């Protein structure tokens, strides 16, 4: 099972944001795609941050309280991104996810360019498929 790698199970078309996008635009994008967060990329698709529903929710509460409307992604994004490489083991990442907070991890190449994302559901699915395949082999 250690041979399972995240690149085989990643979302190759994740929701992405730019740093100059307004938080309102980012929220619309999150709602449209039904994703819980995604990488913030520069004009060359290099990952420069991460934005989650939680980040947006905090900002929207503050905006409604103070009646301020124009906040940008760069103002609230996380700049320390827990990105992983495409050759990371599914099991290794699943173990990390049991103790680390992110529900979504950007997958980047060795130069930091976005390849996709992977979330907990995709990991569960990958492990489940592997377990089912192993069970089928044992019962055949």
N, C-alpha and C positions, 0 to 999 in steps of 0.2 A: 504494500500500500504506500510505502514511502516514495515509490516511483511516480505516483500521481503528482502532477505539477499544475500550478494555478493557471498557466497559459491555456490549458485544455478546457478550462471551465470559466474563464473570465468573460465579462461583458465587454465586447469589442466596440460597442457604441454607447459609452456611458454619457450621462449628463455632464456637461462641462460649463465652466463659467470663466469670465474674464474679470480682471481686477477692477476695471472701470464700469462694469455693469452695476446698475442700481440693485439694492436688496429686493425691491419690489419685482424687478425683472427676474431675479434669481429665484424668488419664491414661485413666480408663475411657471418657470421652467421646472422646478422641483415637482410642483403639483401636476403639470402636464405629463411628466415622465414617470410619476409615481416612484421616484427614487428618493432615498433618505439623505443623500449628499453626493458631492462629487468634487473632482479636482478643479482647481483654478489654474488655467494655463495661460502662457504668454502667446504672442503671435506666431511662435514657432512650435507650439504644442509641448513646450517644456513645462513641467509641473512646478508652480510657484506657491501653491497654497491649497487649502482644502476648505470647503464650505459645507456645513451640515444643516439639516432642518433646525436643530437646536440653536445654532448660531443665528439663524434667521428669526426664529421665534423670540429670542432675547431682544434682538434689535427691533422687531415689530412691536413688542410690548413697550419698549422705551419710546419708540416713535409715536405710538398712540397716546402714551402718558404725557409726553412733552410736546406733542403736535408737530414733531419734526418729521418731514417726509423723505428727505433725500440723503440716504446713507448709501454707501457703495460697498461692494464686495470686499475691496481692499481694506476697508475699515474694520471688518469683522472676521475675515478669513483667518484660519490657522496657518501660520507660516512654517511651523515645524511639522512637516508632513511625514506620516509613517507609511512610506511607500515600500513596495516589495518588488522583487525581480520576477520575471516570468517563469524562471526555473525553480522558484520556491516550492517546496513540498506542500501539498494540500494539508497533510497531517500536521506539519510544523506550523503552518499558519492557523489551523484550527486550534492548536494548543495555545498559541499566542492570543487568539481571540477569547479564550476562556478567562484571561486575566487582564487584557488590555481593553480600553474603552471603544475604539473605533469599530463600527459595524460594516464599514466599507473601506477597502484599501485600494489606492491607485496602484497600478502595475506599470512600472517604468523600465525602460531599457537602461543599459549601463551609463548612458549620458543624461538620464533624467527626463527623457521624452516619454509622453504618455502612450501606453499601448492599450490600456483598458482598465477595468476595475473588477474587484471581486467582493462579494458580500457574504454574510453568514449563510443565507439561503443557498447560494451556489456551492459553498463548501459542504453543507449538509447533503445536498443533492449528489455531489461528487463522491462523498464517502458512502452514501446509501447505495449508489450504483455499483461501487466497488464491492461492497458487502453482498449485495444481491448476486453479482456475477460470481463471487467466490462460493456462495451458497449453492448456486446452480451447478457449478463444477463439482462440488462435493456430493450432490445428490444425483448426478447423472451416472 
